[in-house]
Amino acid sequence: MPSDNNPPNLPPSDQPRAPVAEKAREASNSVAMAMELPFIFVGAVIVGGFLGYLLDGWLHTKPVFMIALGLVGFIAGLRDVLRRVPSK
């Protein structure tokens, strides 16, 4: 016969977490974000510059659109990085 003093069996997601496990999870999330942000930023600049390069080749206006869309990619990448970084 089960004792009434024991808490009910909760699924693993509903059980309270130990403070050490919670700190480890936060540290893991921080490291993952730190590894992800440079790729987001550089990727936006590369995609913008590449699209500008293709547009310049199509319109025969050599560095104009590559610089302009590279700058747009820089701004978009910076905005995305700042949006993803949590404010405390």
N, CA, C and O atoms as a GROMACS GRO file, in nm:
protein
  352
    1MET      N    1   0.084  -0.117   0.000
    1MET     CA    2   0.000   0.000   0.000
    1MET      C    3   0.090   0.124   0.000
    1MET      O    4   0.180   0.134   0.083
    2PRO      N    5   0.066   0.216  -0.090
    2PRO     CA    6   0.152   0.334  -0.097
    2PRO      C    7   0.130   0.427   0.022
    2PRO      O    8   0.020   0.439   0.075
    3SER      N    9   0.237   0.490   0.061
    3SER     CA   10   0.231   0.584   0.173
    3SER      C   11   0.180   0.719   0.123
    3SER      O   12   0.210   0.760   0.010
    4ASP      N   13   0.102   0.787   0.207
    4ASP     CA   14   0.050   0.918   0.168
    4ASP      C   15   0.153   1.028   0.186
    4ASP      O   16   0.129   1.141   0.142
    5ASN      N   17   0.266   1.000   0.249
    5ASN     CA   18   0.368   1.102   0.272
    5ASN      C   19   0.460   1.123   0.152
    5ASN      O   20   0.529   1.224   0.145
    6ASN      N   21   0.461   1.030   0.058
    6ASN     CA   22   0.548   1.042  -0.058
    6ASN      C   23   0.481   1.128  -0.164
    6ASN      O   24   0.360   1.119  -0.184
    7PRO      N   25   0.560   1.214  -0.233
    7PRO     CA   26   0.501   1.294  -0.342
    7PRO      C   27   0.466   1.203  -0.458
    7PRO      O   28   0.527   1.098  -0.475
    8PRO      N   29   0.369   1.243  -0.538
    8PRO     CA   30   0.330   1.160  -0.653
    8PRO      C   31   0.446   1.154  -0.754
    8PRO      O   32   0.531   1.243  -0.759
    9ASN      N   33   0.445   1.048  -0.831
    9ASN     CA   34   0.548   1.034  -0.934
    9ASN      C   35   0.520   1.134  -1.045
    9ASN      O   36   0.419   1.125  -1.114
   10LEU      N   37   0.610   1.229  -1.060
   10LEU     CA   38   0.596   1.331  -1.163
   10LEU      C   39   0.678   1.291  -1.284
   10LEU      O   40   0.781   1.225  -1.271
   11PRO      N   41   0.634   1.331  -1.403
   11PRO     CA   42   0.717   1.307  -1.520
   11PRO      C   43   0.849   1.384  -1.505
   11PRO      O   44   0.853   1.483  -1.431
   12PRO      N   45   0.956   1.343  -1.574
   12PRO     CA   46   1.086   1.409  -1.557
   12PRO      C   47   1.083   1.558  -1.585
   12PRO      O   48   1.159   1.632  -1.524
   13SER      N   49   0.997   1.605  -1.675
   13SER     CA   50   0.994   1.748  -1.705
   13SER      C   51   0.929   1.829  -1.593
   13SER      O   52   0.954   1.950  -1.583
   14ASP      N   53   0.847   1.765  -1.508
   14ASP     CA   54   0.778   1.837  -1.402
   14ASP      C   55   0.850   1.829  -1.268
   14ASP      O   56   0.811   1.896  -1.173
   15GLN      N   57   0.954   1.749  -1.259
   15GLN     CA   58   1.026   1.737  -1.133
   15GLN      C   59   1.114   1.860  -1.112
   15GLN      O   60   1.170   1.913  -1.208
   16PRO      N   61   1.126   1.904  -0.989
   16PRO     CA   62   1.213   2.020  -0.964
   16PRO      C   63   1.357   1.984  -0.994
   16PRO      O   64   1.401   1.872  -0.968
   17ARG      N   65   1.432   2.081  -1.048
   17ARG     CA   66   1.571   2.056  -1.085
   17ARG      C   67   1.663   2.096  -0.971
   17ARG      O   68   1.635   2.187  -0.893
   18ALA      N   69   1.773   2.026  -0.963
   18ALA     CA   70   1.874   2.059  -0.864
   18ALA      C   71   1.943   2.188  -0.907
   18ALA      O   72   1.955   2.215  -1.026
   19PRO      N   73   1.989   2.268  -0.810
   19PRO     CA   74   2.055   2.395  -0.845
   19PRO      C   75   2.180   2.374  -0.933
   19PRO      O   76   2.209   2.456  -1.020
   20VAL      N   77   2.252   2.266  -0.910
   20VAL     CA   78   2.372   2.240  -0.991
   20VAL      C   79   2.333   2.210  -1.135
   20VAL      O   80   2.397   2.258  -1.228
   21ALA      N   81   2.230   2.133  -1.153
   21ALA     CA   82   2.184   2.100  -1.288
   21ALA      C   83   2.132   2.225  -1.359
   21ALA      O   84   2.153   2.241  -1.479
   22GLU      N   85   2.066   2.312  -1.286
   22GLU     CA   86   2.015   2.436  -1.346
   22GLU      C   87   2.130   2.527  -1.389
   22GLU      O   88   2.124   2.587  -1.496
   23LYS      N   89   2.233   2.538  -1.307
   23LYS     CA   90   2.350   2.619  -1.342
   23LYS      C   91   2.422   2.561  -1.463
   23LYS      O   92   2.469   2.635  -1.549
   24ALA      N   93   2.430   2.429  -1.470
   24ALA     CA   94   2.495   2.363  -1.583
   24ALA      C   95   2.416   2.388  -1.711
   24ALA      O   96   2.475   2.410  -1.817
   25ARG      N   97   2.285   2.386  -1.701
   25ARG     CA   98   2.201   2.411  -1.817
   25ARG      C   99   2.217   2.555  -1.865
   25ARG      O  100   2.225   2.579  -1.986
   26GLU      N  101   2.222   2.650  -1.773
   26GLU     CA  102   2.240   2.791  -1.810
   26GLU      C  103   2.376   2.812  -1.875
   26GLU      O  104   2.387   2.885  -1.973
   27ALA      N  105   2.480   2.749  -1.820
   27ALA     CA  106   2.614   2.762  -1.877
   27ALA      C  107   2.618   2.701  -2.016
   27ALA      O  108   2.681   2.756  -2.107
   28SER      N  109   2.552   2.588  -2.033
   28SER     CA  110   2.548   2.523  -2.164
   28SER      C  111   2.476   2.611  -2.266
   28SER      O  112   2.520   2.621  -2.381
   29ASN      N  113   2.367   2.673  -2.226
   29ASN     CA  114   2.294   2.762  -2.316
   29ASN      C  115   2.378   2.884  -2.353
   29ASN      O  116   2.374   2.930  -2.467
   30SER      N  117   2.453   2.938  -2.257
   30SER     CA  118   2.537   3.053  -2.284
   30SER      C  119   2.648   3.019  -2.382
   30SER      O  120   2.678   3.097  -2.473
   31VAL      N  121   2.709   2.903  -2.364
   31VAL     CA  122   2.815   2.861  -2.456
   31VAL      C  123   2.759   2.838  -2.595
   31VAL      O  124   2.821   2.877  -2.694
   32ALA      N  125   2.643   2.776  -2.603
   32ALA     CA  126   2.581   2.752  -2.733
   32ALA      C  127   2.550   2.883  -2.804
   32ALA      O  128   2.570   2.894  -2.925
   33MET      N  129   2.501   2.981  -2.732
   33MET     CA  130   2.471   3.110  -2.793
   33MET      C  131   2.599   3.180  -2.837
   33MET      O  132   2.602   3.241  -2.944
   34ALA      N  133   2.704   3.172  -2.756
   34ALA     CA  134   2.831   3.235  -2.792
   34ALA      C  135   2.891   3.171  -2.916
   34ALA      O  136   2.960   3.238  -2.993
   35MET      N  137   2.865   3.043  -2.938
   35MET     CA  138   2.915   2.976  -3.057
   35MET      C  139   2.828   3.008  -3.180
   35MET      O  140   2.877   3.004  -3.292
   36GLU      N  141   2.703   3.038  -3.158
   36GLU     CA  142   2.609   3.060  -3.267
   36GLU      C  143   2.615   3.203  -3.322
   36GLU      O  144   2.601   3.222  -3.443
   37LEU      N  145   2.635   3.301  -3.238
   37LEU     CA  146   2.625   3.441  -3.278
   37LEU      C  147   2.723   3.483  -3.387
   37LEU      O  148   2.682   3.554  -3.479
   38PRO      N  149   2.850   3.443  -3.382
   38PRO     CA  150   2.939   3.484  -3.493
   38PRO      C  151   2.894   3.429  -3.629
   38PRO      O  152   2.909   3.498  -3.730
   39PHE      N  153   2.841   3.308  -3.631
   39PHE     CA  154   2.795   3.252  -3.757
   39PHE      C  155   2.675   3.328  -3.811
   39PHE      O  156   2.662   3.347  -3.932
   40ILE      N  157   2.588   3.372  -3.723
   40ILE     CA  158   2.471   3.450  -3.764
   40ILE      C  159   2.516   3.582  -3.825
   40ILE      O  160   2.468   3.622  -3.931
   41PHE      N  161   2.608   3.649  -3.757
   41PHE     CA  162   2.654   3.781  -3.801
   41PHE      C  163   2.729   3.771  -3.934
   41PHE      O  164   2.697   3.844  -4.028
   42VAL      N  165   2.827   3.683  -3.940
   42VAL     CA  166   2.908   3.670  -4.062
   42VAL      C  167   2.823   3.617  -4.177
   42VAL      O  168   2.840   3.659  -4.292
   43GLY      N  169   2.732   3.527  -4.147
   43GLY     CA  170   2.645   3.472  -4.251
   43GLY      C  171   2.560   3.580  -4.316
   43GLY      O  172   2.540   3.578  -4.438
   44ALA      N  173   2.509   3.672  -4.237
   44ALA     CA  174   2.425   3.779  -4.292
   44ALA      C  175   2.507   3.869  -4.384
   44ALA      O  176   2.458   3.911  -4.489
   45VAL      N  177   2.630   3.900  -4.346
   45VAL     CA  178   2.715   3.984  -4.430
   45VAL      C  179   2.751   3.912  -4.560
   45VAL      O  180   2.748   3.972  -4.667
   46ILE      N  181   2.784   3.783  -4.549
   46ILE     CA  182   2.821   3.708  -4.669
   46ILE      C  183   2.703   3.694  -4.764
   46ILE      O  184   2.718   3.711  -4.885
   47VAL      N  185   2.585   3.664  -4.712
   47VAL     CA  186   2.467   3.650  -4.798
   47VAL      C  187   2.435   3.783  -4.866
   47VAL      O  188   2.408   3.786  -4.986
   48GLY      N  189   2.439   3.893  -4.791
   48GLY     CA  190   2.412   4.024  -4.851
   48GLY      C  191   2.515   4.060  -4.957
   48GLY      O  192   2.479   4.108  -5.065
   49GLY      N  193   2.642   4.037  -4.928
   49GLY     CA  194   2.747   4.066  -5.026
   49GLY      C  195   2.737   3.979  -5.149
   49GLY      O  196   2.759   4.026  -5.261
   50PHE      N  197   2.704   3.850  -5.130
   50PHE     CA  198   2.691   3.760  -5.244
   50PHE      C  199   2.573   3.798  -5.333
   50PHE      O  200   2.584   3.796  -5.456
   51LEU      N  201   2.462   3.834  -5.272
   51LEU     CA  202   2.347   3.879  -5.352
   51LEU      C  203   2.381   4.008  -5.428
   51LEU      O  204   2.340   4.026  -5.543
   52GLY      N  205   2.455   4.097  -5.363
   52GLY     CA  206   2.499   4.218  -5.431
   52GLY      C  207   2.595   4.188  -5.545
   52GLY      O  208   2.590   4.252  -5.650
   53TYR      N  209   2.684   4.090  -5.524
   53TYR     CA  210   2.776   4.048  -5.629
   53TYR      C  211   2.700   3.994  -5.751
   53TYR      O  212   2.731   4.028  -5.865
   54LEU      N  213   2.600   3.911  -5.726
   54LEU     CA  214   2.519   3.858  -5.836
   54LEU      C  215   2.443   3.970  -5.908
   54LEU      O  216   2.435   3.971  -6.030
   55LEU      N  217   2.389   4.062  -5.831
   55LEU     CA  218   2.315   4.173  -5.891
   55LEU      C  219   2.409   4.264  -5.971
   55LEU      O  220   2.370   4.313  -6.077
   56ASP      N  221   2.531   4.286  -5.921
   56ASP     CA  222   2.629   4.365  -5.996
   56ASP      C  223   2.668   4.297  -6.126
   56ASP      O  224   2.683   4.364  -6.228
   57GLY      N  225   2.684   4.167  -6.124
   57GLY     CA  226   2.718   4.095  -6.247
   57GLY      C  227   2.606   4.100  -6.348
   57GLY      O  228   2.630   4.106  -6.469
   58TRP      N  229   2.483   4.097  -6.299
   58TRP     CA  230   2.369   4.099  -6.388
   58TRP      C  231   2.348   4.237  -6.451
   58TRP      O  232   2.315   4.249  -6.568
   59LEU      N  233   2.369   4.343  -6.369
   59LEU     CA  234   2.346   4.480  -6.415
   59LEU      C  235   2.473   4.550  -6.464
   59LEU      O  236   2.466   4.663  -6.511
   60HIS      N  237   2.589   4.484  -6.455
   60HIS     CA  238   2.718   4.539  -6.497
   60HIS      C  239   2.751   4.669  -6.423
   60HIS      O  240   2.797   4.766  -6.483
   61THR      N  241   2.729   4.670  -6.294
   61THR     CA  242   2.760   4.785  -6.209
   61THR      C  243   2.852   4.735  -6.098
   61THR      O  244   2.809   4.720  -5.984
   62LYS      N  245   2.977   4.711  -6.130
   62LYS     CA  246   3.062   4.628  -6.046
   62LYS      C  247   3.048   4.644  -5.894
   62LYS      O  248   2.969   4.566  -5.841
   63PRO      N  249   3.109   4.729  -5.819
   63PRO     CA  250   3.102   4.708  -5.674
   63PRO      C  251   2.985   4.776  -5.603
   63PRO      O  252   2.978   4.770  -5.480
   64VAL      N  253   2.896   4.839  -5.674
   64VAL     CA  254   2.794   4.922  -5.611
   64VAL      C  255   2.698   4.839  -5.525
   64VAL      O  256   2.685   4.866  -5.405
   65PHE      N  257   2.632   4.741  -5.582
   65PHE     CA  258   2.533   4.664  -5.508
   65PHE      C  259   2.597   4.569  -5.407
   65PHE      O  260   2.538   4.539  -5.303
   66MET      N  261   2.719   4.522  -5.437
   66MET     CA  262   2.788   4.435  -5.342
   66MET      C  263   2.817   4.510  -5.213
   66MET      O  264   2.799   4.456  -5.104
   67ILE      N  265   2.861   4.633  -5.225
   67ILE     CA  266   2.888   4.714  -5.105
   67ILE      C  267   2.758   4.749  -5.034
   67ILE      O  268   2.749   4.739  -4.912
   68ALA      N  269   2.658   4.790  -5.111
   68ALA     CA  270   2.530   4.831  -5.051
   68ALA      C  271   2.463   4.714  -4.979
   68ALA      O  272   2.419   4.729  -4.865
   69LEU      N  273   2.454   4.599  -5.044
   69LEU     CA  274   2.387   4.485  -4.981
   69LEU      C  275   2.474   4.422  -4.874
   69LEU      O  276   2.423   4.361  -4.780
   70GLY      N  277   2.606   4.435  -4.886
   70GLY     CA  278   2.695   4.391  -4.777
   70GLY      C  279   2.670   4.474  -4.652
   70GLY      O  280   2.669   4.421  -4.541
   71LEU      N  281   2.649   4.604  -4.671
   71LEU     CA  282   2.616   4.692  -4.558
   71LEU      C  283   2.479   4.658  -4.500
   71LEU      O  284   2.461   4.659  -4.378
   72VAL      N  285   2.384   4.629  -4.586
   72VAL     CA  286   2.251   4.588  -4.538
   72VAL      C  287   2.263   4.456  -4.460
   72VAL      O  288   2.198   4.440  -4.356
   73GLY      N  289   2.345   4.364  -4.509
   73GLY     CA  290   2.369   4.238  -4.437
   73GLY      C  291   2.435   4.262  -4.303
   73GLY      O  292   2.401   4.196  -4.205
   74PHE      N  293   2.528   4.356  -4.298
   74PHE     CA  294   2.593   4.392  -4.171
   74PHE      C  295   2.491   4.444  -4.070
   74PHE      O  296   2.490   4.402  -3.954
   75ILE      N  297   2.405   4.533  -4.115
   75ILE     CA  298   2.303   4.589  -4.026
   75ILE      C  299   2.204   4.481  -3.982
   75ILE      O  300   2.166   4.475  -3.865
   76ALA      N  301   2.163   4.396  -4.074
   76ALA     CA  302   2.069   4.289  -4.040
   76ALA      C  303   2.134   4.189  -3.943
   76ALA      O  304   2.069   4.143  -3.849
   77GLY      N  305   2.260   4.155  -3.966
   77GLY     CA  306   2.330   4.064  -3.876
   77GLY      C  307   2.346   4.123  -3.738
   77GLY      O  308   2.327   4.053  -3.638
   78LEU      N  309   2.381   4.250  -3.731
   78LEU     CA  310   2.395   4.317  -3.601
   78LEU      C  311   2.262   4.322  -3.528
   78LEU      O  312   2.255   4.300  -3.407
   79ARG      N  313   2.156   4.352  -3.601
   79ARG     CA  314   2.022   4.356  -3.540
   79ARG      C  315   1.981   4.219  -3.487
   79ARG      O  316   1.923   4.209  -3.379
   80ASP      N  317   2.011   4.115  -3.564
   80ASP     CA  318   1.975   3.980  -3.522
   80ASP      C  319   2.055   3.937  -3.400
   80ASP      O  320   2.001   3.874  -3.309
   81VAL      N  321   2.184   3.970  -3.397
   81VAL     CA  322   2.266   3.936  -3.280
   81VAL      C  323   2.215   4.009  -3.157
   81VAL      O  324   2.201   3.949  -3.050
   82LEU      N  325   2.186   4.137  -3.170
   82LEU     CA  326   2.137   4.214  -3.055
   82LEU      C  327   1.999   4.166  -3.010
   82LEU      O  328   1.967   4.174  -2.892
   83ARG      N  329   1.920   4.116  -3.100
   83ARG     CA  330   1.787   4.063  -3.065
   83ARG      C  331   1.800   3.931  -2.988
   83ARG      O  332   1.721   3.903  -2.898
   84ARG      N  333   1.900   3.851  -3.023
   84ARG     CA  334   1.915   3.719  -2.959
   84ARG      C  335   1.985   3.724  -2.823
   84ARG      O  336   1.966   3.635  -2.740
   85VAL      N  337   2.065   3.828  -2.800
   85VAL     CA  338   2.137   3.837  -2.672
   85VAL      C  339   2.038   3.880  -2.564
   85VAL      O  340   1.972   3.983  -2.578
   86PRO      N  341   2.027   3.801  -2.457
   86PRO     CA  342   1.931   3.839  -2.352
   86PRO      C  343   1.980   3.959  -2.273
   86PRO      O  344   2.099   3.971  -2.242
   87SER      N  345   1.890   4.047  -2.240
   87SER     CA  346   1.924   4.162  -2.157
   87SER      C  347   1.894   4.129  -2.011
   87SER      O  348   1.793   4.068  -1.978
   88LYS      N  349   1.984   4.171  -1.927
   88LYS     CA  350   1.966   4.141  -1.784
   88LYS      C  351   1.943   4.267  -1.705
   88LYS      O  352   1.926   4.261  -1.583
   0.00000   0.00000   0.00000
